[in-house]
Amino acid sequence: MLVSDVGLPGGMNGRQLADAVRAMRSGIKVLFITGYAENAVLKSGDLSDDMQVLTKPFQMDTIAEKVRQMLA
């Protein structure tokens, strides 16, 4: 599983990172974390079924439950 913020330093965003990782390991589940509205994350295209978004702020139990759900 890959957990990544959407905004990353150095010119690559989280979606680009996920696409690069998935090129090496197809089917990996991806959880994007962002402080932006979910619609802003999706502007570059819909997420596949094994990609989800969690918006900040969130409680630790919320991310823990999201990870459990995605890995189940």
Secondary structure by P-SEA (a helix, b strand, c coil): cbbbbccccccccaaaaaaaaaaacccbbbbbbcccccccccccccccccbbbbcccccaaaaaaaaaaaac
